[in-house]
Amino acid sequence: MRADEGESVTRVAMAGAGRFGALHLQVLRSLPVEVVAVCEPDAGRRAAVQEEFGIAAGYASLGDLLARERVDLVDVVSDESSHGKLVLQAIDAGCHVVVEKPLCTDVDEAERIRAGARERGVEVVTGQISRFGAGYQHLRDVLDRGELGRPVNLRFRRDFSRSWFPAFGKRIHPVWESGIHDIDLAVWYAGAPCRAVYAVQRTISGLEHPDTLVAVLTFANDVVATLESAWLVPDAAPQTLRGALELDGTIDAVTELLGDRGTAAYRLAHDGLTVRTDSAVAHPELTLWPTVAGRVSGALREELGYAVEVAAGQRHNDVIPLDEAVEGVRIAAAIQESAQRCTRVSLGG
Ligand SMILES: NC(=O)c1ccc[n+]([C@@H]2O[C@H](COP(=O)([O-])OP(=O)(O)OC[C@H]3O[C@@H](n4cnc5c(N)ncnc54)[C@H](O)[C@@H]3O)[C@@H](O)[C@H]2O)c1
């Protein structure tokens, strides 16, 4: 698959070609890159993706792929718990990396990624998609311009369809799945290191992982962030996600920033767009990965286009610096520990 025949085309390999990997591939085919190989352990899935996207080489393991292919950028879109190992393998091979959220699910691994990237001189872009969404960016701009004065409290609520939980409740603790979006936004907006975390979780579904989570984060500049997430939205709620991910349902996410001179709020999906049929009402979300003019667009396209520019040395990795992604991993691990041990976890400093 070649979108640009120029000399300087970035050679990309994908690790993990599931639902979201296929969406990445749709974006990548309209960027100035060549996807030279895909690594996907599921042989049927691998063959299907290679055929659909015209990718010449397929492998079951990233190690084999990196031993045989010349690659500039590895796009990691596998299950959350495999990210750390795959990112480290790519760094060891001297490749730049773009990795879906989270960067990894272990603090030691995050530190090894930071050290390895520095040592090998490669860039690691973490796909914290909210930083590439216009609404969340606008909140950051409002803060930077001082329109709210000094930030005081940051509030985040992110709820998901209950019907999605059986697929995720056995996979990973939701702090790494849904929670990491708002942890990253808290890091981005607070602008100071997190000093302590207190979290409470409940398991309503009876599955392995909790489906509700509430956390309070305190930052070194006294900013307090509250995060609340529940996978309890009923089927009859207005759908906000339809089509692209084969996962029709609802993400209901609200962010509020309170400063000493003003407040600001953003709702990810809202009734600005309404579709009513005999069986459902939908408010389709339009910023994350909408299809516009026949191609996948929005924040996902911004994110991958940015990663390609960073890998090509055309811009600095200043939107999601690796240090801030590592900070997100540190906070997520502390939230998980706090909720499991029913105690406040200090992050030092
Ligand atoms: N930014 C967002 O809003 C958003 C939305 C959906 C998914 N995601 C992220 O995308 C990633 C993938 O999610 P998904 O929904 O596509 O999951 P998925 O289960 O559909 O796909 C994951 C794929 O990775 C493959 N895989 C597993 N271990 C691997 C390994 N060691 N090497 C290579 N491939 C491996 C699996 O076989 C599977 O095909 C996750 O990190 C998820 O959190 C992000």
PDBQT file of the ligand as one rigid body, heavy atoms in Angstrom, charges set to zero:
ROOT
HETATM    1  N1  LIG A 401      -8.303   5.836  21.069  1.00  0.00    +0.000 N 
HETATM    2  C1  LIG A 401      -9.426   5.188  21.194  1.00  0.00    +0.000 C 
HETATM    3  O1  LIG A 401     -10.453   5.784  21.442  1.00  0.00    +0.000 OA
HETATM    4  C2  LIG A 401      -9.428   3.703  21.034  1.00  0.00    +0.000 A 
HETATM    5  C3  LIG A 401     -10.596   3.032  20.626  1.00  0.00    +0.000 A 
HETATM    6  C4  LIG A 401     -10.543   1.646  20.467  1.00  0.00    +0.000 A 
HETATM    7  C5  LIG A 401      -9.366   0.963  20.728  1.00  0.00    +0.000 A 
HETATM    8  N2  LIG A 401      -8.265   1.650  21.143  1.00  0.00    +0.000 N 
HETATM    9  C6  LIG A 401      -7.021   0.933  21.471  1.00  0.00    +0.000 C 
HETATM   10  O2  LIG A 401      -6.573   0.206  20.341  1.00  0.00    +0.000 OA
HETATM   11  C7  LIG A 401      -5.923  -0.986  20.765  1.00  0.00    +0.000 C 
HETATM   12  C8  LIG A 401      -6.538  -2.183  20.070  1.00  0.00    +0.000 C 
HETATM   13  O3  LIG A 401      -7.896  -2.278  20.409  1.00  0.00    +0.000 OA
HETATM   14  P1  LIG A 401      -8.932  -3.101  19.506  1.00  0.00    +0.000 P 
HETATM   15  O4  LIG A 401     -10.275  -2.667  19.918  1.00  0.00    +0.000 OA
HETATM   16  O5  LIG A 401      -8.551  -3.028  18.077  1.00  0.00    +0.000 OA
HETATM   17  O6  LIG A 401      -8.666  -4.576  20.034  1.00  0.00    +0.000 OA
HETATM   18  P2  LIG A 401      -8.848  -5.930  19.234  1.00  0.00    +0.000 P 
HETATM   19  O7  LIG A 401      -8.931  -6.990  20.263  1.00  0.00    +0.000 OA
HETATM   20  O8  LIG A 401      -9.946  -5.802  18.219  1.00  0.00    +0.000 OA
HETATM   21  O9  LIG A 401      -7.476  -6.063  18.426  1.00  0.00    +0.000 OA
HETATM   22  C9  LIG A 401      -6.233  -6.323  19.029  1.00  0.00    +0.000 C 
HETATM   23  C10 LIG A 401      -5.418  -7.157  18.049  1.00  0.00    +0.000 C 
HETATM   24  O10 LIG A 401      -4.078  -7.270  18.545  1.00  0.00    +0.000 OA
HETATM   25  C11 LIG A 401      -3.646  -8.599  18.259  1.00  0.00    +0.000 C 
HETATM   26  N3  LIG A 401      -2.531  -8.928  19.172  1.00  0.00    +0.000 N 
HETATM   27  C12 LIG A 401      -2.576  -9.402  20.444  1.00  0.00    +0.000 A 
HETATM   28  N4  LIG A 401      -1.329  -9.582  20.936  1.00  0.00    +0.000 NA
HETATM   29  C13 LIG A 401      -0.474  -9.211  19.950  1.00  0.00    +0.000 A 
HETATM   30  C14 LIG A 401       0.932  -9.187  19.837  1.00  0.00    +0.000 A 
HETATM   31  N5  LIG A 401       1.721  -9.575  20.840  1.00  0.00    +0.000 N 
HETATM   32  N6  LIG A 401       1.471  -8.748  18.680  1.00  0.00    +0.000 NA
HETATM   33  C15 LIG A 401       0.706  -8.342  17.661  1.00  0.00    +0.000 A 
HETATM   34  N7  LIG A 401      -0.652  -8.364  17.696  1.00  0.00    +0.000 NA
HETATM   35  C16 LIG A 401      -1.232  -8.793  18.824  1.00  0.00    +0.000 A 
HETATM   36  C17 LIG A 401      -4.878  -9.469  18.498  1.00  0.00    +0.000 C 
HETATM   37  O11 LIG A 401      -4.757 -10.719  17.837  1.00  0.00    +0.000 OA
HETATM   38  C18 LIG A 401      -5.969  -8.591  17.900  1.00  0.00    +0.000 C 
HETATM   39  O12 LIG A 401      -6.206  -8.846  16.527  1.00  0.00    +0.000 OA
HETATM   40  C19 LIG A 401      -6.035  -1.015  22.292  1.00  0.00    +0.000 C 
HETATM   41  O13 LIG A 401      -4.873  -0.464  22.861  1.00  0.00    +0.000 OA
HETATM   42  C20 LIG A 401      -7.223  -0.107  22.564  1.00  0.00    +0.000 C 
HETATM   43  O14 LIG A 401      -7.182   0.470  23.854  1.00  0.00    +0.000 OA
HETATM   44  C21 LIG A 401      -8.265   2.989  21.263  1.00  0.00    +0.000 A 
ENDROOT
TORSDOF 0
